Amino acid sequence: MKRIVLTALMLSLTVASAQAQTSPAGDPNSRLIESRAVEAVIWGIPAVNTDLMRQEMLTKTPGKIGQVIYWGRPLDWHNQTLTPNPDALYFMVFFDTRDGPIVLDLPSGDAHGSFNGNIVTVWQMPLEDAGLLGVDKGAGGKFLVLPPGYNGAKPDGYIPLQSDTYSGYMLFRANLKSHADTDVQAAIAYGKRMKVYPLAQAASPPATVFTDVKDIDFDSTIRYDASFFEHLNRIVQEEPWIDRDRVMIDSLRSLGIEKGKPFNPSETMKALMTSAAKEGGAWLEAKYDAGLPPFFSPTSRWTYPAPPEVIKAYADGFADMNAYPLDGRGLGYSYAYIGIKRLGAGQFYAISIRDKDGDAFDGGKVYRLNVPANAPVDQYWSVTAYDRQTHALIKNMPRASRSSQIPDLQKNADGSVDIWLGPAAPAGKEANWLPTDPARKFELMARFYAPRKEFFEKKWILPDVEKVGATVGSGAK
C-alpha cells in the first residue's frame, strides 16, 4: 500500500510539473507552482548568491576554482557584489573538495599586515572565522576544508573544518593602514602570502595563482527573473542534499529542478518563474524596508545587520531543532554576502536606510552624520553608501566610503567627525564627503573592526543621519 501511495504521489508531482509548463497563468496548478517557486527563491538565495559570484569569476576573469582573485585597490563601483567593504583589500578563493580536502594556508598577522577572514560553504554557512580576531587569533594556520562524509585522516598541524557541501569560498580582507598606494601595495603583498592547495599535494604544494580583477565589472547582484532558477539548479546538481533541506526536493521537482535530470523549462514555465522571482524579490524588499531591529537604542535608525535569529543560527550551526530561520536568512542574503560565525568578535556592522526623521535616503539631498570621538574599536570604523535598489556600490561615484583610516579626514574641535552625504561636496568639506547619485536612493552601512566591549555596552552611540539640504534635481528611485 505504501508503495502505491508513494508512486501515486510521485506521478501527481510529475503531472503537476508538466501541466505547469502549459497551464495558463491563474490556473490553480500554476498558482501552486508559482507559490513553490517563490518559496524556492527565499530558500535558495544564499547558494544562488554564491553561484552568481562564482560564475562572474569563471566567465569574466582568468580566475579558476582553487585559485585566488583579488582587487588590487580599495573597492570601487566596478565591484557590484552586495554591500562589500571598500576599506580593506579583498581576496576571494572558491574551492571544491570533490577530489579531496583543500588546504587554506593563511599567514600570521605581523608588522607587515593582518587580515580578517571567513570560510563558508556554498550555502554561506560559516565554517570558521580566521585572522586577527578569528579562531587562530592572528597566528594564521592551515585550515583544512573536509568534504561531506569525510572519514579519512586528519593530519596534525591543521585546523579541520567539516563541510556539508563540496564547494564554498573564503573571503580574506587584508587590513589597510591607509588608502595610500604604499599601504595598498603592502596589503597586496601580505595577502599573497596565503597558499591554496589540495591536501594530497601538501608535501610539495603547487604555487598559488593570484589574479587581479580590479578593472573588471564584477556584478553578482541578485537577478529576480527566470535565471535565478538556473543558478539554483546548478547547486542542486552539484551538491548533496542537506537533511534539513530535503523538504524542498519535491517542491523543486515540480519546478523541473531534479538531481540527475536536465533542467529545460518551457517559455511558459520561464514566464511563471520570472513572475515568482519578482514576487519573492518584492516580498524580501518589503521586509527589508520594514527595518531590522535597532541597535544603539530602541529608536535608533542604525539597525542590526541581520535578524537576530539568523545571527544565532549561524553562530551555533542551526543547532536549535525547533528553529530554521529561512525568511530571515533569505532577507540577509538579498542585500549582503558571506557568513560570520562570531559576529562582533572581529567586526560588527550596522545598517541605516532612513534618516533621523524616518525618511528614506534620497541621493539628491544633503545629509550629515556626526561620528563621535573615540569610537571603541581597535582597528577602524567606516561608513559606506550603497545603491538602495541593488545593494551594491553606487555606480560612477569617485569614492564609496569614508573611514577613520583616511589621514586627511577633518575632525571637529571635540574630536568628532562630520561625514557629509550628497551629490556635491560642501565647500571645504571634500575630504569628509561621501558622494551620492541624485537620481537614486541610497542606504548606509557602518563598520566597526575589532570593536571593544564598550561598543556593545552602548557607552558610545552613533547618532542618526540628519537631513540638512534640499533636493538637487529630481527622480531619485
C-alpha positions in Angstrom: 0.0 0.0 0.0 2.8 2.4 0.9 4.5 1.8 -2.4 1.2 2.5 -4.3 0.7 5.8 -2.4 4.3 6.8 -3.0 4.0 6.0 -6.7 0.8 8.0 -6.9 2.4 11.0 -5.2 5.4 11.0 -7.5 3.1 10.7 -10.5 1.0 13.6 -9.3 4.1 15.8 -8.9 5.3 14.8 -12.4 1.9 15.7 -13.8 1.8 19.0 -11.9 5.2 19.9 -13.3 4.1 19.0 -16.9 0.8 20.9 -16.5 2.7 24.0 -15.2 4.7 24.0 -18.4 1.5 24.6 -20.4 -1.2 25.8 -18.0 -2.4 29.4 -18.4 -1.5 31.9 -15.7 -4.1 31.9 -13.0 -4.8 28.2 -13.3 -4.9 26.6 -9.8 -1.9 24.4 -10.7 0.1 27.3 -12.0 -0.7 29.2 -8.7 0.6 26.3 -6.7 3.8 26.0 -8.8 4.4 29.8 -8.6 4.0 29.7 -4.8 6.6 26.9 -4.7 8.9 29.0 -6.9 8.5 32.0 -4.6 9.5 29.8 -1.6 12.4 28.4 -3.6 13.7 32.0 -4.1 13.6 32.8 -0.4 15.1 29.4 0.5 17.8 29.4 -2.3 19.2 32.9 -2.1 22.3 32.1 -0.1 23.5 29.5 -2.6 22.4 31.5 -5.6 24.3 34.5 -4.2 27.4 32.3 -4.0 27.0 31.0 -7.5 26.5 34.4 -9.0 29.9 35.5 -7.7 31.5 32.2 -8.7 30.1 32.5 -12.3 31.3 36.1 -12.6 34.8 34.8 -11.7 34.6 31.9 -14.2 33.1 33.9 -17.1 34.7 37.3 -16.7 38.1 36.7 -15.2 41.0 34.3 -15.8 40.4 33.0 -12.2 39.6 29.4 -11.6 38.3 27.2 -8.7 41.2 26.8 -6.2 42.9 30.0 -7.3 42.8 33.5 -5.7 41.1 36.5 -7.2 41.8 39.9 -5.6 41.0 43.5 -6.1 44.3 45.4 -6.3 42.9 48.7 -4.9 40.2 49.7 -2.5 36.9 48.6 -4.0 35.1 50.9 -6.3 31.8 50.7 -8.2 33.2 48.2 -10.7 32.7 45.7 -7.9 29.0 45.1 -7.9 28.8 42.5 -5.2 26.4 43.0 -2.3 27.4 45.6 0.3 31.2 45.0 0.1 33.8 46.8 2.2 35.8 49.5 0.3 38.2 49.9 3.2 40.0 46.6 3.0 41.8 44.7 0.2 39.6 41.8 -0.9 40.9 38.4 -1.8 38.5 35.5 -2.6 39.0 31.8 -3.0 36.3 29.5 -4.4 37.2 25.9 -3.5 35.8 22.4 -4.3 36.5 19.4 -2.2 35.0 16.8 -4.5 38.5 15.3 -5.1 39.6 15.6 -1.5 40.3 18.1 1.3 41.6 21.6 0.5 44.2 23.5 2.5 43.8 27.2 3.0 47.3 28.1 4.4 46.9 31.6 5.9 49.6 34.0 7.1 50.1 35.2 10.6 49.5 38.8 11.5 52.7 40.9 12.0 54.1 44.3 11.4 53.7 43.8 7.6 50.0 43.0 7.7 46.9 41.3 9.1 43.6 40.1 7.9 40.0 39.3 8.8 38.6 36.3 7.0 35.6 34.0 6.8 35.4 30.5 5.4 31.9 29.3 4.3 30.0 26.6 2.5 28.2 27.1 -0.8 25.2 28.0 1.4 27.4 30.6 3.1 27.1 28.7 6.3 30.2 29.7 8.3 32.8 27.0 8.8 35.2 29.3 10.7 36.4 32.9 11.1 40.1 33.4 10.6 42.7 36.1 11.1 43.5 38.7 13.7 40.3 38.1 15.6 39.4 34.6 14.3 39.9 31.2 15.8 43.6 31.4 15.2 43.9 34.8 17.0 46.1 36.2 14.3 48.5 33.3 14.3 47.4 32.1 10.9 47.4 28.4 10.2 46.5 25.7 7.8 42.7 25.5 7.6 41.6 22.1 6.2 38.2 22.0 4.5 36.8 18.5 4.5 34.2 17.2 2.0 30.8 15.8 3.1 31.0 12.4 4.8 34.8 12.6 5.1 36.3 9.8 7.2 39.9 9.9 6.2 42.9 11.0 8.1 43.1 14.5 9.7 46.8 15.2 9.9 48.3 17.0 12.8 49.0 20.7 12.4 45.8 21.5 10.6 42.6 23.2 11.7 39.9 20.8 10.3 36.6 22.3 9.0 33.9 19.7 8.2 31.7 21.0 5.4 28.3 19.6 4.4 28.8 20.8 0.8 31.6 20.1 -1.6 32.1 23.7 -2.6 32.3 27.0 -0.8 34.6 30.1 -0.6 36.8 32.2 1.6 36.7 36.0 1.9 40.1 37.3 3.0 40.2 41.0 3.9 43.8 42.3 4.1 43.7 45.2 6.5 44.8 48.6 5.3 46.8 51.1 7.3 45.5 53.8 4.9 44.4 54.2 1.3 47.9 55.4 0.3 49.4 53.4 -2.5 52.3 52.2 -0.4 49.9 50.8 2.2 47.7 49.3 -0.6 50.8 47.5 -2.1 51.8 46.3 1.4 48.3 44.8 1.9 48.5 43.1 -1.5 51.9 41.6 -0.8 50.6 40.4 2.6 47.6 38.7 1.0 49.8 37.0 -1.5 51.4 35.1 1.4 48.4 32.8 1.5 48.6 29.4 -0.1 45.7 27.2 -1.5 46.3 23.6 -2.5 44.8 20.1 -2.2 45.9 18.2 0.9 47.1 15.4 -1.4 49.8 17.8 -2.6 50.8 19.1 0.8 54.2 17.6 0.6 55.0 19.8 -2.4 52.3 22.4 -2.9 52.0 23.9 -6.3 52.3 27.7 -6.5 49.0 29.5 -5.8 47.7 31.6 -8.7 46.6 35.1 -8.0 44.6 37.2 -10.4 43.9 40.9 -10.0 40.3 41.7 -11.1 40.1 45.4 -10.0 39.2 46.6 -13.5 36.5 44.1 -14.3 32.8 44.9 -14.0 32.1 42.1 -11.5 28.3 42.0 -11.0 26.7 39.5 -8.6 23.6 41.5 -7.7 20.5 39.2 -7.4 18.6 38.8 -10.6 14.9 38.3 -9.8 14.0 36.6 -13.1 14.0 33.1 -14.5 17.8 33.0 -14.5 17.6 32.7 -10.7 16.5 29.1 -11.1 19.3 28.3 -13.5 21.8 29.1 -10.7 19.6 27.1 -8.2 19.5 24.1 -10.5 23.3 24.2 -10.7 23.6 24.0 -6.9 21.1 21.1 -6.8 23.0 19.1 -9.4 26.4 19.7 -7.9 25.8 19.4 -4.1 24.4 16.7 -1.8 21.1 17.4 -0.1 21.4 18.6 3.5 19.0 16.8 5.7 17.2 19.9 6.9 16.5 20.9 3.2 15.1 17.6 2.0 11.6 19.0 2.3 12.4 21.1 -0.8 13.1 18.0 -3.1 9.6 17.5 -4.3 8.8 21.3 -4.5 11.8 21.8 -6.8 10.9 18.7 -8.8 7.5 20.3 -9.6 9.6 23.3 -11.0 11.6 20.9 -13.2 14.7 21.0 -10.9 15.7 17.5 -10.0 19.1 15.9 -9.3 20.4 14.0 -12.2 17.8 15.4 -14.6 18.2 18.2 -17.2 16.6 21.5 -16.5 14.8 22.6 -19.6 11.8 24.9 -18.7 9.3 25.9 -21.4 8.7 29.5 -22.2 5.5 29.3 -20.2 7.4 28.0 -17.2 10.1 30.7 -17.6 7.4 33.3 -17.5 6.0 31.8 -14.4 9.4 31.6 -12.8 10.1 35.3 -13.6 6.8 36.2 -12.1 7.7 34.2 -9.0 11.2 35.6 -8.7 9.8 39.2 -8.9 7.2 38.3 -6.2 9.9 36.8 -4.0 12.1 39.8 -4.5 9.2 42.2 -3.7 8.5 40.3 -0.5 12.1 40.4 0.6 12.3 44.1 -0.3 9.2 44.8 1.8 10.7 43.0 4.8 13.9 45.0 4.4 12.0 48.3 4.1 10.1 47.5 7.3 13.5 47.6 9.0 15.7 45.3 11.1 15.9 45.6 15.0 17.5 48.9 16.1 21.0 48.6 17.6 22.2 51.7 19.5 18.8 52.5 21.2 15.2 51.5 20.8 14.6 54.4 18.4 18.0 54.3 16.6 17.9 54.3 12.8 21.0 52.2 12.9 20.0 48.5 12.9 21.5 45.1 13.4 23.0 43.7 10.1 20.6 40.7 10.1 17.7 39.3 12.0 18.9 38.2 15.5 17.6 34.6 14.9 19.8 34.3 11.8 22.9 35.6 13.7 22.2 33.0 16.4 21.7 30.2 13.8 25.0 31.0 12.1 26.8 31.1 15.4 25.6 27.6 16.6 25.3 25.9 13.2 21.5 25.7 13.2 21.7 23.6 16.4 18.2 24.5 17.6 16.0 21.7 16.2 12.9 23.9 16.7 14.1 26.8 14.5 15.1 27.2 10.9 15.0 31.0 10.1 14.6 30.7 6.3 12.8 34.0 5.9 15.5 35.9 7.8 18.3 34.1 6.0 16.7 34.9 2.7 16.4 38.5 3.7 20.0 38.8 4.8 21.4 37.3 1.5 19.2 39.6 -0.6 21.5 42.6 0.4 24.8 41.0 1.6 27.1 38.0 1.3 29.5 35.9 3.5 28.7 34.2 6.8 30.3 35.2 10.0 30.5 32.6 12.9 31.2 35.1 15.7 29.7 38.4 14.7 31.2 41.1 16.9 34.5 39.4 17.6 36.3 40.6 14.5 33.8 43.0 13.1 30.3 44.4 13.5 28.0 46.1 11.0 25.1 48.5 11.4 22.7 49.4 8.6 20.7 52.6 8.1 18.0 53.0 5.4 16.4 56.1 6.9 17.4 59.5 8.3 16.6 60.8 11.8 13.1 61.9 10.6 12.3 58.4 9.4 12.5 59.3 5.7 14.3 57.1 3.1 17.6 58.4 2.0 17.4 60.4 -1.2 20.6 60.8 -3.4 19.5 64.3 -4.4 19.5 65.6 -0.8 22.3 66.6 1.6 22.9 64.8 4.9 25.3 65.0 7.8 26.5 62.1 10.0 28.4 63.1 13.1 30.7 60.3 14.2 31.6 60.9 17.9 35.2 60.9 19.0 37.0 57.9 20.4 35.0 55.1 18.7 35.6 52.0 20.8 37.4 49.9 18.1 40.9 48.6 17.9 41.2 48.7 14.1 38.9 51.2 12.3 35.4 52.4 11.7 33.9 53.3 8.3 30.7 54.4 6.6 29.8 53.2 3.1 27.0 54.3 0.8 25.2 51.7 -1.4 22.5 51.9 -4.1 19.2 51.2 -2.3 17.8 49.1 -5.1 20.8 46.9 -5.9 22.6 46.9 -2.5 25.9 47.4 -4.4 28.2 50.3 -4.6 26.7 53.4 -6.3 27.8 53.4 -9.9 30.1 56.0 -11.3 30.9 57.6 -8.0 34.5 58.7 -7.3 34.5 57.0 -3.9 32.3 54.7 -1.9 33.2 55.3 1.7 34.8 57.4 4.4 36.9 55.8 7.1 39.0 56.5 10.2 41.9 55.2 8.1 41.8 58.4 5.9 44.7 60.7 7.1 43.1 63.9 5.8 39.7 63.3 7.4 38.8 66.6 9.0 38.0 66.5 12.8 35.9 68.9 14.8 37.2 70.6 17.9 35.7 67.8 20.1 37.4 65.1 18.1 34.2 64.0 16.3 34.0 63.7 12.5 31.2 65.0 10.3 30.6 62.9 7.2 28.7 64.8 4.5 26.5 62.9 2.1 25.1 64.3 -1.1 25.6 64.8 -4.8 28.2 67.5 -4.3 30.7 68.3 -1.6 30.0 71.2 0.7 32.7 73.9 0.4 35.8 73.0 2.2 34.5 69.5 3.2 35.7 67.4 0.2 37.8 65.1 2.5 34.7 64.2 4.5 32.3 63.9 1.6 30.6 60.7 0.6 29.0 61.2 -2.9 25.5 60.0 -3.9 23.6 59.9 -7.2 20.8 62.4 -7.3 18.8 60.0 -9.4 19.0 57.1 -7.0 18.1 56.3 -3.4 20.8 55.0 -1.2 21.5 53.2 2.1 24.4 53.1 4.6 26.4 50.6 6.4 28.7 51.5 9.3 31.5 49.0 10.0 33.4 48.6 13.3 36.5 46.4 13.1 37.7 44.9 16.3 35.0 46.5 18.4 35.7 46.7 22.2 33.2 45.7 24.9 32.2 49.4 25.4 30.7 49.3 21.9 28.3 46.5 22.8 27.6 48.2 26.2 26.4 51.2 24.2 28.7 53.6 26.0 29.4 55.1 22.6 26.5 55.7 20.3 26.4 56.5 16.6 23.8 59.2 16.1 21.2 59.1 13.3 21.9 60.8 10.0 20.4 64.3 9.7 19.0 65.9 6.6 20.5 69.4 6.1 19.9 70.3 2.5 17.2 70.5 -0.2 16.8 68.2 -3.1 19.2 68.5 -6.0 17.5 67.6 -9.2 14.7 65.0 -9.1 13.7 61.5 -9.8 15.5 59.5 -7.1 14.4 55.9 -7.3 
